[in-house]
Amino acid sequence: MNRAKFVMAIYALAAILAMCAIGYSVAAGSGFGILAGIVATCVIFMTAFKMKRKLREQGLL
């Protein structure tokens, strides 16, 4: 697996963990945790899509 795919796999794992954090916060009844999980998920997705575009422009994907 090349470096670009490894980086994208890390982003995917981070997104999964952020989505799991939302579910855990719902179960725990934490409003702040739900909001923080949603923000974290959005930030991770935006960063991953920017990185994917950058890697595609460099010809690594």
N, CA, C and O atoms as a GROMACS GRO file, in nm:
protein
  244
    1MET      N    1   0.086  -0.118   0.000
    1MET     CA    2   0.000   0.000   0.000
    1MET      C    3   0.091   0.124   0.000
    1MET      O    4   0.180   0.136   0.083
    2ASN      N    5   0.066   0.214  -0.095
    2ASN     CA    6   0.150   0.332  -0.101
    2ASN      C    7   0.110   0.433   0.009
    2ASN      O    8   0.009   0.417   0.078
    3ARG      N    9   0.192   0.535   0.022
    3ARG     CA   10   0.175   0.630   0.132
    3ARG      C   11   0.044   0.706   0.124
    3ARG      O   12  -0.018   0.735   0.227
    4ALA      N   13   0.000   0.739   0.003
    4ALA     CA   14  -0.123   0.816  -0.014
    4ALA      C   15  -0.244   0.736   0.034
    4ALA      O   16  -0.333   0.790   0.100
    5LYS      N   17  -0.248   0.608   0.002
    5LYS     CA   18  -0.360   0.526   0.046
    5LYS      C   19  -0.357   0.504   0.197
    5LYS      O   20  -0.462   0.493   0.260
    6PHE      N   21  -0.237   0.499   0.256
    6PHE     CA   22  -0.225   0.486   0.400
    6PHE      C   23  -0.280   0.611   0.470
    6PHE      O   24  -0.349   0.601   0.571
    7VAL      N   25  -0.248   0.727   0.416
    7VAL     CA   26  -0.299   0.853   0.472
    7VAL      C   27  -0.450   0.858   0.464
    7VAL      O   28  -0.516   0.899   0.559
    8MET      N   29  -0.507   0.816   0.351
    8MET     CA   30  -0.652   0.817   0.337
    8MET      C   31  -0.718   0.715   0.430
    8MET      O   32  -0.829   0.737   0.477
    9ALA      N   33  -0.650   0.605   0.457
    9ALA     CA   34  -0.702   0.506   0.551
    9ALA      C   35  -0.705   0.563   0.693
    9ALA      O   36  -0.798   0.535   0.769
   10ILE      N   37  -0.607   0.641   0.728
   10ILE     CA   38  -0.604   0.706   0.860
   10ILE      C   39  -0.720   0.805   0.872
   10ILE      O   40  -0.786   0.812   0.976
   11TYR      N   41  -0.745   0.882   0.766
   11TYR     CA   42  -0.858   0.975   0.768
   11TYR      C   43  -0.990   0.899   0.781
   11TYR      O   44  -1.080   0.943   0.854
   12ALA      N   45  -1.003   0.787   0.713
   12ALA     CA   46  -1.125   0.708   0.722
   12ALA      C   47  -1.145   0.654   0.863
   12ALA      O   48  -1.257   0.656   0.915
   13LEU      N   49  -1.039   0.607   0.926
   13LEU     CA   50  -1.048   0.558   1.063
   13LEU      C   51  -1.086   0.671   1.159
   13LEU      O   52  -1.167   0.651   1.249
   14ALA      N   53  -1.030   0.789   1.138
   14ALA     CA   54  -1.064   0.903   1.223
   14ALA      C   55  -1.211   0.942   1.207
   14ALA      O   56  -1.277   0.976   1.305
   15ALA      N   57  -1.262   0.936   1.084
   15ALA     CA   58  -1.402   0.968   1.060
   15ALA      C   59  -1.494   0.866   1.128
   15ALA      O   60  -1.596   0.903   1.186
   16ILE      N   61  -1.458   0.739   1.120
   16ILE     CA   62  -1.537   0.636   1.186
   16ILE      C   63  -1.540   0.658   1.336
   16ILE      O   64  -1.646   0.646   1.399
   17LEU      N   65  -1.426   0.689   1.394
   17LEU     CA   66  -1.420   0.713   1.539
   17LEU      C   67  -1.501   0.837   1.579
   17LEU      O   68  -1.564   0.838   1.685
   18ALA      N   69  -1.500   0.940   1.495
   18ALA     CA   70  -1.579   1.059   1.525
   18ALA      C   71  -1.728   1.029   1.519
   18ALA      O   72  -1.805   1.079   1.601
   19MET      N   73  -1.769   0.946   1.422
   19MET     CA   74  -1.910   0.909   1.414
   19MET      C   75  -1.951   0.820   1.531
   19MET      O   76  -2.063   0.831   1.580
   20CYS      N   77  -1.861   0.734   1.575
   20CYS     CA   78  -1.889   0.652   1.693
   20CYS      C   79  -1.900   0.739   1.818
   20CYS      O   80  -1.979   0.709   1.908
   21ALA      N   81  -1.823   0.846   1.823
   21ALA     CA   82  -1.830   0.938   1.937
   21ALA      C   83  -1.966   1.005   1.943
   21ALA      O   84  -2.018   1.031   2.052
   22ILE      N   85  -2.025   1.033   1.828
   22ILE     CA   86  -2.160   1.092   1.826
   22ILE      C   87  -2.258   0.993   1.888
   22ILE      O   88  -2.340   1.030   1.972
   23GLY      N   89  -2.251   0.868   1.846
   23GLY     CA   90  -2.341   0.766   1.900
   23GLY      C   91  -2.322   0.746   2.049
   23GLY      O   92  -2.419   0.730   2.123
   24TYR      N   93  -2.197   0.746   2.094
   24TYR     CA   94  -2.170   0.730   2.237
   24TYR      C   95  -2.225   0.849   2.315
   24TYR      O   96  -2.279   0.831   2.424
   25SER      N   97  -2.213   0.967   2.260
   25SER     CA   98  -2.263   1.087   2.328
   25SER      C   99  -2.416   1.087   2.335
   25SER      O  100  -2.473   1.132   2.434
   26VAL      N  101  -2.481   1.036   2.232
   26VAL     CA  102  -2.627   1.024   2.234
   26VAL      C  103  -2.668   0.929   2.346
   26VAL      O  104  -2.761   0.956   2.421
   27ALA      N  105  -2.597   0.816   2.355
   27ALA     CA  106  -2.628   0.718   2.458
   27ALA      C  107  -2.602   0.773   2.598
   27ALA      O  108  -2.676   0.741   2.691
   28ALA      N  109  -2.500   0.853   2.612
   28ALA     CA  110  -2.466   0.910   2.741
   28ALA      C  111  -2.551   1.033   2.774
   28ALA      O  112  -2.557   1.076   2.889
   29GLY      N  113  -2.617   1.089   2.674
   29GLY     CA  114  -2.702   1.205   2.695
   29GLY      C  115  -2.625   1.335   2.706
   29GLY      O  116  -2.670   1.429   2.772
   30SER      N  117  -2.510   1.341   2.642
   30SER     CA  118  -2.425   1.460   2.649
   30SER      C  119  -2.447   1.547   2.526
   30SER      O  120  -2.406   1.510   2.416
   31GLY      N  121  -2.509   1.660   2.543
   31GLY     CA  122  -2.532   1.753   2.432
   31GLY      C  123  -2.404   1.810   2.378
   31GLY      O  124  -2.388   1.825   2.256
   32PHE      N  125  -2.311   1.843   2.467
   32PHE     CA  126  -2.182   1.897   2.423
   32PHE      C  127  -2.105   1.792   2.343
   32PHE      O  128  -2.041   1.826   2.243
   33GLY      N  129  -2.110   1.667   2.386
   33GLY     CA  130  -2.041   1.560   2.315
   33GLY      C  131  -2.097   1.538   2.176
   33GLY      O  132  -2.022   1.512   2.082
   34ILE      N  133  -2.228   1.548   2.164
   34ILE     CA  134  -2.292   1.532   2.033
   34ILE      C  135  -2.245   1.642   1.939
   34ILE      O  136  -2.207   1.615   1.825
   35LEU      N  137  -2.247   1.765   1.987
   35LEU     CA  138  -2.204   1.879   1.906
   35LEU      C  139  -2.056   1.867   1.868
   35LEU      O  140  -2.017   1.892   1.754
   36ALA      N  141  -1.973   1.828   1.965
   36ALA     CA  142  -1.830   1.813   1.938
   36ALA      C  143  -1.805   1.701   1.838
   36ALA      O  144  -1.717   1.714   1.752
   37GLY      N  145  -1.880   1.593   1.846
   37GLY     CA  146  -1.865   1.484   1.750
   37GLY      C  147  -1.905   1.524   1.610
   37GLY      O  148  -1.839   1.486   1.513
   38ILE      N  149  -2.012   1.601   1.598
   38ILE     CA  150  -2.056   1.648   1.466
   38ILE      C  151  -1.952   1.741   1.406
   38ILE      O  152  -1.918   1.731   1.288
   39VAL      N  153  -1.901   1.833   1.487
   39VAL     CA  154  -1.798   1.925   1.438
   39VAL      C  155  -1.673   1.848   1.398
   39VAL      O  156  -1.613   1.876   1.294
   40ALA      N  157  -1.631   1.752   1.480
   40ALA     CA  158  -1.512   1.673   1.448
   40ALA      C  159  -1.531   1.595   1.319
   40ALA      O  160  -1.439   1.588   1.237
   41THR      N  161  -1.648   1.537   1.299
   41THR     CA  162  -1.675   1.462   1.177
   41THR      C  163  -1.667   1.553   1.055
   41THR      O  164  -1.608   1.517   0.954
   42CYS      N  165  -1.727   1.671   1.065
   42CYS     CA  166  -1.723   1.766   0.952
   42CYS      C  167  -1.580   1.809   0.920
   42CYS      O  168  -1.541   1.816   0.804
   43VAL      N  169  -1.503   1.839   1.024
   43VAL     CA  170  -1.365   1.883   1.004
   43VAL      C  171  -1.281   1.772   0.941
   43VAL      O  172  -1.203   1.797   0.850
   44ILE      N  173  -1.298   1.651   0.989
   44ILE     CA  174  -1.222   1.538   0.934
   44ILE      C  175  -1.257   1.515   0.788
   44ILE      O  176  -1.168   1.495   0.706
   45PHE      N  177  -1.387   1.518   0.755
   45PHE     CA  178  -1.428   1.498   0.616
   45PHE      C  179  -1.374   1.608   0.527
   45PHE      O  180  -1.324   1.580   0.417
   46MET      N  181  -1.383   1.734   0.571
   46MET     CA  182  -1.332   1.844   0.488
   46MET      C  183  -1.182   1.832   0.465
   46MET      O  184  -1.134   1.851   0.354
   47THR      N  185  -1.108   1.798   0.571
   47THR     CA  186  -0.965   1.783   0.559
   47THR      C  187  -0.929   1.666   0.467
   47THR      O  188  -0.836   1.676   0.387
   48ALA      N  189  -1.002   1.556   0.479
   48ALA     CA  190  -0.974   1.439   0.396
   48ALA      C  191  -1.002   1.468   0.249
   48ALA      O  192  -0.926   1.426   0.162
   49PHE      N  193  -1.111   1.539   0.219
   49PHE     CA  194  -1.140   1.570   0.080
   49PHE      C  195  -1.037   1.666   0.021
   49PHE      O  196  -1.002   1.654  -0.096
   50LYS      N  197  -0.989   1.761   0.101
   50LYS     CA  198  -0.883   1.850   0.053
   50LYS      C  199  -0.755   1.772   0.027
   50LYS      O  200  -0.687   1.796  -0.074
   51MET      N  201  -0.722   1.680   0.116
   51MET     CA  202  -0.601   1.599   0.099
   51MET      C  203  -0.614   1.510  -0.024
   51MET      O  204  -0.518   1.492  -0.099
   52LYS      N  205  -0.733   1.454  -0.046
   52LYS     CA  206  -0.754   1.368  -0.163
   52LYS      C  207  -0.736   1.447  -0.292
   52LYS      O  208  -0.675   1.399  -0.387
   53ARG      N  209  -0.790   1.569  -0.294
   53ARG     CA  210  -0.772   1.653  -0.413
   53ARG      C  211  -0.624   1.684  -0.436
   53ARG      O  212  -0.577   1.680  -0.550
   54LYS      N  213  -0.552   1.713  -0.328
   54LYS     CA  214  -0.411   1.744  -0.338
   54LYS      C  215  -0.332   1.623  -0.387
   54LYS      O  216  -0.245   1.637  -0.474
   55LEU      N  217  -0.361   1.506  -0.334
   55LEU     CA  218  -0.291   1.386  -0.376
   55LEU      C  219  -0.325   1.349  -0.520
   55LEU      O  220  -0.239   1.301  -0.594
   56ARG      N  221  -0.449   1.372  -0.561
   56ARG     CA  222  -0.489   1.343  -0.699
   56ARG      C  223  -0.417   1.437  -0.795
   56ARG      O  224  -0.374   1.394  -0.903
   57GLU      N  225  -0.403   1.564  -0.758
   57GLU     CA  226  -0.332   1.660  -0.845
   57GLU      C  227  -0.185   1.624  -0.859
   57GLU      O  228  -0.124   1.650  -0.962
   58GLN      N  229  -0.128   1.564  -0.754
   58GLN     CA  230   0.011   1.522  -0.759
   58GLN      C  231   0.030   1.389  -0.831
   58GLN      O  232   0.142   1.347  -0.856
   59GLY      N  233  -0.081   1.323  -0.862
   59GLY     CA  234  -0.074   1.197  -0.933
   59GLY      C  235  -0.044   1.077  -0.843
   59GLY      O  236  -0.001   0.972  -0.892
   60LEU      N  237  -0.067   1.090  -0.715
   60LEU     CA  238  -0.039   0.981  -0.622
   60LEU      C  239  -0.156   0.889  -0.602
   60LEU      O  240  -0.139   0.778  -0.550
   61LEU      N  241  -0.277   0.930  -0.642
   61LEU     CA  242  -0.396   0.844  -0.630
   61LEU      C  243  -0.440   0.798  -0.766
   61LEU      O  244  -0.538   0.725  -0.778
   0.00000   0.00000   0.00000
